[in-house]
């Protein structure tokens, strides 16, 4: 059996601020039972998109492409060293919003993401969790900073399209509305005609958490390793699971 824990973090708790065990599992079940609509992040909760296609390399290549066009001064030193291609994209958009340069850079990133789907690694228990949640009548959506074209390609490869269609809300040309802006979450809520309190966001980054807070949607963190767990804890995520198996168990215990 996979060894995993539910961890609940409360800002007012004693030193360490971490509660584990039965109390946290009760919180998890409550989140699952209240959710009429589930908003999944994509890269992390559903798959590791860049498992075989390095995100760090993609970020470096995007920066290199800018440099090749004589725009080496467009990014700061910290942005040049980033491991996240979305940081590069957003940095350029802040300085040249809605420009042809940004549109071309975004398309280059989309093509890299599309190539990455061929080696993307499904998150453990994600597929059965998605199918089970859909089968019991909950409605599912994807709210992500990745391209919706990429999401559709991956879902088709796993025969999961019908579990989400048509509710896939990904990156648009309005790059300032990427998470932590709640734009994609609000699009999903409006399209599905539900209140924020009837939804649940499953994400794995502080920006996912902040977006859910900005949209007033309850949040469930997924941390596949200690690094992700620390980031979510530092961001004060209330409930974090280290395996989606626990979510699937909670769902099946209805």
C-alpha positions as CSV (number, residue, x, y, z in Angstrom):
1,X,0.0,0.0,0.0
2,X,1.2,3.5,-0.8
3,X,2.2,5.3,2.4
4,X,0.7,8.7,2.3
5,X,-0.7,11.3,4.8
6,X,-3.2,14.1,4.8
7,X,-1.7,17.2,6.4
8,X,-3.7,20.1,7.6
9,X,-2.0,23.4,8.2
10,X,-3.5,26.0,10.4
11,X,-1.8,29.4,10.7
12,X,-2.7,29.7,14.5
13,X,-1.5,26.2,15.4
14,X,1.5,25.7,17.8
15,X,5.1,25.6,16.5
16,X,5.2,23.6,13.3
17,X,1.5,24.3,12.6
18,X,0.9,20.8,11.3
19,X,-2.0,18.6,12.2
20,X,-2.1,15.0,10.9
21,X,-4.3,11.9,11.3
22,X,-8.0,11.6,11.9
23,X,-8.8,15.3,12.1
24,X,-7.2,16.0,8.8
25,X,-8.9,13.1,7.1
26,X,-12.2,14.4,8.3
27,X,-11.4,17.8,6.7
28,X,-10.5,16.0,3.5
29,X,-13.8,14.0,3.4
30,X,-15.7,17.2,4.0
31,X,-14.0,18.9,1.1
32,X,-14.8,16.0,-1.2
33,X,-18.4,15.6,-0.1
34,X,-19.2,19.3,-0.5
35,X,-17.8,19.6,-4.0
36,X,-20.5,19.6,-6.8
37,X,-17.8,20.8,-9.2
38,X,-14.1,19.9,-9.1
39,X,-11.5,22.2,-10.7
40,X,-8.3,20.3,-11.4
41,X,-5.0,21.9,-12.1
42,X,-3.3,20.1,-15.0
43,X,0.5,19.9,-14.7
44,X,0.9,18.2,-11.3
45,X,-2.6,17.0,-10.2
46,X,-3.3,15.2,-13.5
47,X,0.2,14.5,-14.9
48,X,3.8,15.6,-14.8
49,X,3.8,17.3,-18.2
50,X,7.6,17.8,-18.4
51,X,8.5,14.4,-16.9
52,X,10.5,13.5,-20.0
53,X,10.9,16.9,-21.6
54,X,12.7,19.3,-19.3
55,X,10.8,22.5,-18.3
56,X,14.2,24.0,-17.4
57,X,15.5,23.4,-20.9
58,X,12.3,24.9,-22.4
59,X,12.8,28.0,-20.2
60,X,16.4,28.3,-21.3
61,X,15.5,27.9,-25.0
62,X,12.8,30.6,-24.7
63,X,15.4,32.9,-23.2
64,X,17.9,32.0,-25.8
65,X,15.4,32.7,-28.6
66,X,14.9,36.2,-27.2
67,X,18.6,36.7,-27.0
68,X,19.0,35.6,-30.6
69,X,16.6,38.4,-31.6
70,X,18.8,40.9,-29.8
71,X,16.5,41.1,-26.7
72,X,19.0,39.8,-24.2
73,X,18.3,42.7,-21.9
74,X,14.6,42.1,-21.8
75,X,14.8,39.6,-18.9
76,X,16.4,40.2,-15.5
77,X,19.1,38.0,-14.1
78,X,16.7,36.2,-11.9
79,X,14.3,35.7,-14.8
80,X,17.1,34.3,-16.9
81,X,17.9,31.8,-14.3
82,X,14.3,30.6,-13.8
83,X,13.3,27.0,-14.1
84,X,9.8,27.9,-15.2
85,X,8.9,28.8,-18.8
86,X,5.8,30.6,-17.6
87,X,8.0,33.1,-15.7
88,X,9.8,33.9,-19.0
89,X,6.5,34.3,-20.8
90,X,4.9,36.5,-18.2
91,X,8.0,38.7,-17.9
92,X,8.0,39.5,-21.6
93,X,4.2,40.1,-21.6
94,X,4.6,42.6,-18.7
95,X,7.1,44.6,-20.9
96,X,5.4,44.1,-24.3
97,X,1.8,43.3,-23.6
98,X,-0.3,42.0,-26.5
99,X,2.6,42.3,-28.9
100,X,3.5,40.1,-31.8
101,X,6.7,39.1,-29.8
102,X,4.5,37.8,-26.9
103,X,2.2,35.9,-29.3
104,X,5.2,34.2,-31.0
105,X,6.8,33.4,-27.7
106,X,3.5,31.9,-26.4
107,X,3.1,29.8,-29.5
108,X,6.7,28.5,-29.1
109,X,5.9,27.5,-25.5
110,X,2.7,25.8,-26.7
111,X,4.6,23.7,-29.2
112,X,7.1,22.7,-26.5
113,X,4.2,21.7,-24.3
114,X,2.6,19.7,-27.1
115,X,5.8,17.8,-27.6
116,X,6.0,17.1,-23.9
117,X,2.6,15.3,-23.9
118,X,4.3,12.4,-25.6
119,X,6.4,11.7,-22.5
120,X,4.1,13.1,-19.8
121,X,3.8,10.9,-16.8
122,X,0.2,10.4,-15.4
123,X,-0.1,11.3,-11.7
124,X,-0.7,8.2,-9.6
125,X,-4.4,7.6,-9.0
126,X,-5.4,10.6,-11.1
127,X,-7.1,8.6,-13.9
128,X,-9.3,6.5,-11.6
129,X,-10.0,9.5,-9.4
130,X,-11.2,11.5,-12.4
131,X,-13.3,8.6,-13.8
132,X,-14.9,7.9,-10.4
133,X,-15.7,11.5,-9.7
134,X,-17.3,11.8,-13.1
135,X,-19.2,8.5,-12.6
136,X,-20.8,9.7,-9.4
137,X,-22.2,12.7,-11.1
138,X,-19.8,15.5,-10.1
139,X,-18.8,17.9,-12.9
140,X,-15.2,18.3,-13.6
141,X,-13.2,21.2,-15.2
142,X,-9.5,21.9,-15.8
143,X,-8.1,25.3,-14.8
144,X,-4.5,25.7,-15.8
145,X,-1.8,28.0,-17.1
146,X,-1.0,25.5,-19.8
147,X,-2.4,25.7,-23.3
148,X,-5.9,24.2,-23.6
149,X,-4.6,22.6,-26.8
150,X,-2.1,20.7,-24.7
151,X,-4.7,19.6,-22.2
152,X,-7.0,18.3,-24.9
153,X,-4.1,16.4,-26.5
154,X,-3.2,14.7,-23.2
155,X,-6.8,13.9,-22.2
156,X,-7.4,12.3,-25.5
157,X,-4.3,10.1,-25.1
158,X,-5.8,8.9,-21.7
159,X,-9.4,8.6,-22.9
160,X,-10.4,11.2,-20.4
161,X,-11.9,13.8,-22.7
162,X,-15.5,13.1,-21.9
163,X,-14.9,13.5,-18.2
164,X,-14.1,17.2,-18.7
165,X,-15.5,18.4,-22.0
166,X,-16.2,21.1,-22.7
167,X,-14.8,22.6,-19.5
168,X,-11.1,23.2,-20.2
169,X,-9.9,26.6,-19.2
170,X,-6.3,27.2,-20.0
171,X,-3.9,29.9,-21.1
172,X,-5.3,32.7,-23.3
173,X,-3.7,35.7,-25.0
174,X,-4.5,37.7,-21.8
175,X,-1.3,36.5,-20.1
176,X,-1.8,38.8,-17.1
177,X,-4.7,36.6,-16.2
178,X,-2.7,33.5,-15.6
179,X,-2.9,32.1,-12.1
180,X,-2.7,33.5,-9.4
181,X,-5.3,35.6,-11.1
182,X,-8.6,33.7,-10.6
183,X,-9.7,34.3,-14.2
184,X,-9.7,30.7,-15.4
185,X,-11.5,29.5,-12.2
186,X,-14.1,32.2,-12.6
187,X,-14.6,31.2,-16.2
188,X,-15.3,27.6,-15.1
189,X,-17.6,28.6,-12.3
190,X,-19.6,30.9,-14.6
191,X,-19.9,28.3,-17.3
192,X,-21.0,25.6,-14.9
193,X,-23.3,27.9,-13.0
194,X,-22.1,27.1,-9.5
195,X,-21.1,29.2,-6.6
196,X,-17.5,29.1,-5.4
197,X,-18.5,27.3,-2.2
198,X,-19.9,24.4,-4.2
199,X,-16.6,23.9,-6.0
200,X,-13.2,22.5,-5.0
201,X,-9.8,23.3,-6.6
202,X,-7.1,20.7,-6.6
203,X,-3.7,22.3,-7.2
204,X,0.0,21.9,-6.5
205,X,1.5,25.4,-6.4
206,X,1.1,28.5,-4.3
207,X,-0.3,30.3,-7.4
208,X,-3.1,27.6,-7.5
209,X,-3.8,28.3,-3.9
210,X,-3.8,32.1,-4.3
211,X,-6.1,31.8,-7.3
212,X,-8.5,29.7,-5.4
213,X,-8.5,32.1,-2.5
214,X,-9.1,35.0,-4.9
215,X,-12.1,33.1,-6.4
216,X,-13.3,32.1,-2.9
217,X,-13.1,28.4,-3.9
218,X,-12.0,25.7,-1.3
219,X,-8.6,24.3,-2.0
220,X,-7.0,20.9,-1.8
221,X,-3.3,20.7,-2.2
222,X,-1.4,17.9,-3.9
223,X,2.3,17.5,-3.1
224,X,4.1,14.7,-4.8
225,X,7.4,15.4,-2.9
226,X,8.8,17.3,0.1
227,X,9.7,20.3,-2.0
228,X,6.1,20.8,-3.2
229,X,4.8,20.1,0.3
230,X,7.0,22.8,1.8
231,X,5.9,25.4,-0.7
232,X,2.2,24.6,0.0
233,X,2.7,24.6,3.7
234,X,4.6,27.9,3.5
235,X,1.7,29.3,1.6
236,X,-0.7,28.2,4.3
237,X,-2.6,25.5,2.4
238,X,-5.1,24.1,4.9
239,X,-5.3,20.5,3.6
240,X,-2.6,18.8,1.5
241,X,-2.4,15.2,0.4
242,X,0.7,13.4,-0.7
243,X,-1.2,10.9,-2.8
244,X,-4.4,11.2,-4.7
245,X,-5.2,7.7,-3.4
246,X,-6.5,9.3,-0.2
247,X,-8.9,11.5,-2.2
248,X,-10.1,8.4,-4.1
249,X,-10.7,6.6,-0.8
250,X,-12.6,9.6,0.5
251,X,-14.7,9.7,-2.6
252,X,-15.5,5.9,-2.4
253,X,-16.4,6.2,1.3
254,X,-19.6,8.2,0.5
